[in-house]
């Protein structure tokens, strides 16, 4: 964006009654392979998202060398043929060739590194394995990676000690990178898991971003106050933030540890039983005349939506000033959680306009300037001369999500025009066919608490 342009406009847009904002930044995605395989990126560009951060939850498409099928939860990104990038540089080259419709910033996954250098993932890494992981991480950081992510709740990383993760986090400070984490626990032990993450940040002197902060499981409903108190306490001494999605349900692989007959669980995919996608686990168990746990075992490997979050807790976390917006959508799911298509208009329409949980400027800030500064996305996140023209024009009186759990693949309403790097890429009529996204190398952070 320049202060003035010495040319005549070929198109003039009447934006009376509309709002112009910086393009939205989805800080928590699993679009690693989608940005290459389906570069039109309709689930995101249709929401006004112009930049996605990939490589979250410890799983990234690069650098990866598989010796068989991808371990859970790396299989959320695709089957073995989706992992074609043995180096971070190879992934960056593939992005340049694909030219997706959105910009891409990338984290390196801890689980991906473990997969590359360990024969088994159910144990602590040796010193030699940690050093090999550090070397591969440094190479990626030199190539522009935004930081390191972990997913310590998953069995493929749960055996990792705090010291293992800390050793990997130590190179981040010199690079000006961040550490993001899917906590070791989001249930009963969440406070201990948060302290582990904060300790890693303190000792390695790097900012910490807690991914999709929530109080999961019925037994933990109502604990968001103490969770946010712990977050605020940490923020007095170090750079700490979080992200969340505006739904009272999460989605991931089907975890036997999370099967609770009090919680509604919907199956999104199953390798041995693809025909059950979209059905509830309770219905499947009933038709098979088995318990829900036994049904879950028979469905493996599989994915699921868990209606295990309190709406009140989610609202409290969403409103907190340290919270960014991240969809955590799973684009490879045949029947995805609606957050894949609806997260950002849902915040603007339901939680800002209708419920007044956030003012419109507060909501937009969580989607734009805050994430751009925290992740070091240079010259993004603001409408300012000299900044890249990532822009979204929307109707603040009409913007709303339309994707539902019953019908999850639906574009939102009220998004009028989206520009990526100055190129009109989406209108209310649909994609323009233009794809102007770029790989975004890590720049200098200006942390916003």
N, C-alpha and C positions, 0 to 999 in steps of 0.2 A: 504494500500500500504506500503510495506516495502522497506528498502534500498537494501536488497538482499534476495533471496529465496534459501534455500538449497534443491532444487529439480530440476528435469528435466522437461522442458516444453513438454506437450503432444500435443499442437497445437502451431504452429508458424504462425503469421499473417504478411503477406507482406503489410506494410502500406505505401509503397513508393508513394508519391504524395498525400497522405491523411493527414488530420488534426486530432489530438487527443485533445479533450477538456474535462474538467470536465462535468459531466452530467448536462443537462440544468434543471433549476428550474423554474417551472411555478408558479409565485407568485400569480396569480389571477385565481382561478378555482372554478367551482361549481361541482366538482367531489365527493362531500361528500358521496353520496350513491353509485356512480358508482364504487369506489374503493373496495366496498364490493360485489355489485351485479354483476359486470362484471370485476373481478380482473385482467383480462388479460391487460386491459387498453391500447388497441391498438391505440386509437387516440393520446395518449401521448407518449408511448414508441417508436412509429414509427417516432416521431419527434426528438428523442434523449433526451426527457424529462425523468429524473430519479427521480424527486421529485415534488410533487404537494402540493400547499398550499390550503386547503379547508376552508370553513366557511366564505367566503367573503360576502360583501354587506349586512351585518346584518343577513344573513340567514345561519344557520348551522344545520346539522343533529342531533347535540347533544350540550348541553342537551335539550331535547324537550319532552314535555308532551302535546299531542293534546287532545282537547275536541270535535273535529269534523274534518272537512277537513283542510288541511294546508292553512293558509292565503297567499294571494299574497304578496310577490313573493316566499314564501317558497315552493309553488307548483312547482317551477322550479326544485326542488330536487326530486320530485316524489309525488305520492299520499299518503294518510294517512298511508298505510301499509309500506312505506319506512322509517317512523320515529319510530324506534324501540329502541331508546337509551335515556332513561329518565335521565341518568347521563353521564357525559363525560367519566367516567371510563368504562361504558358499551360500548361506541363507540370504545374506545381503545382496549377493549377485542375482539370486533367484527372484527377489523382490523387485530389483531393477528391471529384470526381464518381464515379469508379470505386470508391472505398473498398475497396482491396485487403485481403486477409486478413493481410498483413504490413505493418510499417512500412517506409518508404522514405526513405533518405538519398541525395542525388545529388551526384555530381561533374560538372564540365563538361569535355567532351572537347576536347583540342587539335585533333584531326583534324576534329571537327565545326566548330570555329571557323575552321579553314583552309578548309573547304568553303564556309563562308558568305561569305568575303571574298576568295577567290582564284580566278582563272580556271583555273589549273592547279595541281596539287598536287605536281608533280615539280620544284619550284624553291623557293628561299628566299623568304620573304615580304618585301615591301618595308616600309619604315618606316611608310608610311600604312596598309598592311594590318595590321601588328602593332598599331598604335594602335587600329584598328577592332576587332580581336580583344580587345584589353585593355578597351575600353569595354563590349563585350558580356559579357566575363567579370565586370567590376565589377558590372554590372547583376544578373547571376546571384548573385554573392556577396551583394549587398544583399538578394536574395530568399531567402537561406538556403542556398545551395550549400555543400557541404563543402570544396570545393577544386577543383584542376585535375588532370586526368589526361592522360598522353601515351602514345602507342604508336609509338615511334620506329623500331621494327623493321619496321613496315609501309611499303610503298612510298608510301602517301598522306601519310606524315609523315616518311619517312626523309630527304628533302631538307632538312628544317628544320635550321637550325644550332643549336648550343647557345645562341647569343646570342638567337635567336628565342624559344626556350623560356624562357630566363632573363627576357626582357622580359615574358613573360606571367606568370611566377611572382612577379615583384616585388610586384604588388598583394595577394598572398596574406597576407603578414605582417601588414599593417594589419588585415586581416579575421579573423586568427586561423585561417586555413585551412591545408590540407595540399596537398602535391604527391605524386601517386602516378604510377608509371611502369612500363609494359611496356618494358623496357630496349631500347636500340638494338640490342643483340646479347645473346643468351643462349647463344651458341656460343663460338667461339675468342676473340672480342674482348670477352668478358663483363666482364673486369676494367676495361677502358677504359670500357665502357658504365656500369658502376657508378660509376666516378670522375666521369663526366660528370653523372650524377644527383646525386651527393653535392655536386659543385661548384655545381650549380644551387641546391641547398638551402642551402649555406653562404652564397653571395653574396646570395640573396634572403631569408635568415634564416627559412626555413620548414622544417618537418619533411618528411622524405622517406620514402615507403613504396614499396619495390620490389615490384612485383606478381609473383605466381606465380614466386618465385625458383627457378631450376633451372639445371642444367648440361645443355643440350640437345645431342643428337648424340653418336654413339658415340665420336668423337674426344675428347669432353670428359668422359667418364665418369671419376669419381674426383677431379674438381677441386673438389668441394664444400668441402673443407677450406680451400683458399686463397680461395675465394669468401667463406666465412664469416669468415675472418681479415680480409679487406678490409672486410666489414660491421662487425666488432667494432672495427677501427681507426677507422672513421668514427664509430662510436658514442661514442668517447672525447671527441669534439669537437663533435658536433651530434646532433640528434634524427633517428634513422634506424631504420627497422624494415622488415619484409617480411611477405608472406603466402605460403602454399603450399597445394596440394591433395594429398591422400594417395594419389596414383596415380603409377605409373611411365610415364604416357602423357599427352600433352597433346592439345588439340583447337583448331582455328581454321579459317580459310579454307585452301584447298589452295594452298600456296606452292611454286612450281616450284623455288625455291632450297633447299627442304627435302626434295626427292625424293632418296632414297638407297636403293638396292636392298638394302642391309643392314638397313634399318629397316622393320618392318611398318607399313604405312599403310592405314587403312580409310577409305573414302569415306562421309561422312555425308549428303551431298546433292550434287546436280549439276543445274544448270539445264537444260543440253541433254540430259542422260541421267539423269533421276530414277530410272530403273529399277535403277541400280547401287548405290543407297544400301544400306550394310551390307556391301558386297563389298570385298575387299582390292584395292589398286591392282595388285598383282602378278597376281591372278586376272583382272582386267579387261584388263590389258596382254596377258596370255597369250591370252585369248579373241579379242582384236583383232589379235593377231600384230604388236604394236608394242612399243617399249621403254616402261618405266614413265614416263619423262619425256614421251614423245610422248602416252601415254594421258592423263597429267595435263593436257597442253595441250588435248586434245580435250574434257576434262571441264569446263573453265572456263566460267563461275565455279562453284566447288564448295567443299565443306568436307571436312575430314579429321581423323582421329585419328592421331597420331604416337606410336608406341611407341618413343620415343627418349630415355628418361630412365632412369638407373640407380636401382634400388630403394635401394641403399645411400646414394646421394647424396640422394635424396628423404627418407629416414629421418633423415639427419643434419640436413637443413634443417628438417624438421618438428619435431625435438626442440629446436632452438635457442631460447633464451629470448626472442629478439626476434621470433619468428614467430607470426603470427596464422593463422587458418584461413579460406580463401576457396575456394569451389567452382569458380569460373570456368566454370560450366555454361552451355550454349548452348541455351536453351529453344525456339528456333525450328528447331533441327535435327530432321529427321524421325526420325533414329536417333541420338540424342545420346550423348555420352560418359556413362558411368554416374555420374560425379561430380555431375551435375545433381540426381540423386535420392539419392545415397548418402554424400556427403562427411562430414557431421558424425557420423552413427552409425558410419561406418567408423573415424574417429579414436577414438571412444569404445570401440568393440567390438574392432576388430582391433589398433590400435596402443597402446591403453591397457590394456584388460582382458587380451587374449590375449598380446600381445608385450611388454607392460610397458615400452614405449618412453617413455611418459609416465605419470605418476600421474594418477588421475582429477581431482584439483584442478588440476593443471597443464593438462590438456586443456581443462577447462571454462574456465579463466582465459583461454586463447588464443581462446576463442569468445565471451567475454562482457565482463568488465571491461576487458581490454586494448584491444579495438577500440572500446568505448564511450568510453574516455578519449582514445584517439588521434584519433578522428574528432570529438570534441566532441559526443557524443550525451548531452545532459543528462538526468540522473536515469534512466539505463539501465545495464544491465550488472551490477547487483548486486541482491540481495534485501535491501532496507533500507526502513525506514519513510520515506515521502515519495517513494519511487521508483515509477515506473510498473510496473504488474503484468504485465510480460512474463515468462512463466514456462513451464518445461517440466518435466514429471514423467516420468521414464524409469526403466527397470529396468536397473541397471548390470550385472546378470548376463546379460541377454538382448539388450541393444541391439546392433544390427549392421545393416550395409547388406545389401541383397539384390539391388540392381541390378548387372548384369554387362555386359561388352562385348557378349555375345551377346543379352542380354535386359535392356536398360538402363532401361526404364520400369517400375520396381517400387519400391513404398514400402518403407521400412526397417522393421525389427521392433524392439520394445522401447520405442517412444515411446508413452506411455500417455495423456498429456493435454498440451495446449498452450493457454496463455492469451495473448492479445494485448491489452494495455491493459485487463486485468482480465476480458476476455470469453473464455469457453471456445470455442475455434475449431477444435480437432482432438482426437480421441480415437483409441484403438486401433481403433475401428470405422470411422474415416474422418472426413471434414470434418463439422462441425456445421452448416455453412451460414452461420455468423456471420462477418462480415468487419469487423474493428475497427481495421485498420491506419491509420496517419497519415503525413503527410509530416513528416519530422524536420528542422527547421532546425538549422543549425550553432550549437552552443553553445560554452561555454568548454572548451578542451582541458586535460587534466592528463596530459601525455605520460608513458607508461610505457615505459622503455627495455627 
